[in-house]
Amino acid sequence: MKSMKRRTNTRPPVVAILSAVVLAAVGVCAVGRELVAPHALDQDVYLGVVGAGIEGHLFGTDQLGRDILQLSLAGARSALAGPIVVALGSMVIGFLLGTFAGYRGGIVDMLVGRYADLLLALPSVLLAIVVAGLVGRGYWITVAVLIVLFSPSDVRLVRGAVMEQTPRPYIESARLLGIRPMRIMFRHIAPNIVPIVVANLLLNVAFALVALSSLSYLGLGVPPGAPDWGRQLADGRALLGDNPLAAVVPGVLIILTATVVNLLGDWLSETLDRKVTAR
Amino acid sequence: MSRAVLAFALRRAAATLALLFALSLLVFALLYLAPGDVARNLLGTRNVTPEALARIRELYHLDEPFLAQYWWWLSHAVTGDFGTSIRTGGQVGPLLLDRTGVTAATAGLAFLLSVLAGVPAGIATAVRRGRPLDRAIVAASVAGVGAPGFAVGLILLYVFALGLGWFPVYGTGEGFLDALWHLVLPAVALAFGLGAFVVKLTRAAVIRELDQDYVTFARGRGLSERRVLRLVLRNAAIPIVTSLGLMVAYLFGGTVLIEVTFALPGLGSLVEESVLFKDIPVVQALTLVVALVVSVTALAVDLSYLAIDPRVRTRAVRR
């Protein structure tokens, strides 16, 4: 029945491949920032703000006379580095707490559950703005705040997956064999929930990208003057009349990057899901 | 039966109250989050004299133990007295009330737009699963969910306000119609991500119902597609309606960025201003109010679930 509906099974995943190519391009800019955009921070002070098409500045410049194209390419680094760390960090917390809560149950489960409830009762973007704004305004401090705020949903995800595995025969037999709980949790159960966690990792990267650039947009993430898409949007807001591309280019880049990461995440979770059910 | 339902409702309400209590402790602790001396932070940029510091310490009971301070703050907060804003020097309560209208109007409009566009689109894609229209809308909704509202907002501003001149650029306008006109672009920007979320949600709910045995059976009996769809929609409505409660939290997060982008004097821009200024009493009040609204909405949704679906009623009570 199920297999009849899947006519698309053999078709190559065009969308996923395209997304991977776009993401790879952003990744190259992030890693090789100094090579790709060597003049990102150079200021053409005599020029002022210029619109698109001036010789040497394809997309014009911002209020400091910096080239929009180079600045936008250089912004790829803070658009990827922080979100990847946020996703990995909250995955580790989610994996550890979620596994313990799901396997052990009882008081551990209750405490972890209440911690998740508490953080989920507030909109995470709002909480991130408040905490990052009051604690300090560094990029990595903001990243740390986001790890704490993202982890509850990861904890819930892993907890649910572990609770689904625990009553299965292979775990019961492992218990009967007298294998230590730690070994059961991280050697027997963990490999079976890895697919779920990996697919979720990508979705978290996309979400963290949006959250981090939102914070830099409000002036809370990266320091002033740093190449960052959110920061560029904030600066570009005042330049909409002089050089609209100063806001439109980084805006399109944020949307594009978040979308391709989401598409890859969706594709991955569907593929892994299919593999698991096919087993 | 009804007594058991009542007991469940009361239990759920008590849990919400406990959650709010814990949250209020967290919100009060925000005072200690900012580095440096609390009393100095509360004084802000005003002249710091020893007398002023002593007065602030007395006013905020800062020399008392933490829990006593907390109790003192909470007992005032529940009566709507959140203290004095550092930035404006005025009472926090009236300041909040003053800003609520714009936010409520923008968020309400965005909510309406996203439901009116998202639910039909979600149903349309679900019944055409796998066909071009479905794929196009699903792809668009992935982009919508991933697109931050402020980026969408700036692009809308550029195209429709500056480029085409159809809408005003900034501000709130005067009179009802003009004010509404000013809110269209912010609401659309806010509804973009929300609408995409509604599409995904509706599509998943309708597809889940379409895969049920009763649909196969109804079709086998020769019921018209129209009547089958009516059955499906009634069942799919429940998860859709209850998930709308989640959107309230989403709206509160998004509205900060949208209001800053469009320079609207609402609660969201108040969050931004107060955080940047470290106006802690205002930040505390705002966070507490948002927590209250979000948890009460979640409670209301849970209870309405109970009222809509008799199956949930028996399941919830038996737990």
Interface residues (C-beta under 8 A of the other chain):
Chain A: K5 R7 T8 V15 R114 D117 L118 A121 L122 P123 S124 V125 L126 L127 I129 V130 V131 G133 L134 V135 G136 A206 V210 S213 S214 Y217 L218 G219 L220 L233 G236 R237 L240 G241 P244 A247 V248 P250 G251 V252 I254 I255 A258 T259 V261 N262 L263 D266
Chain B: L19 A22 L23 L26 L30 L33 A34 P35 G130 A139 V142 A143 V145 G146 A147 P148 F150 A151 V152 L154 I155 L157 Y158 L162 V169 A249 Y250 F252 G253 G254 V256 L257 V260 T261 V271 E272 V275 L276 K278 I280 V283 T287 V290 A291 V294 S295 A298
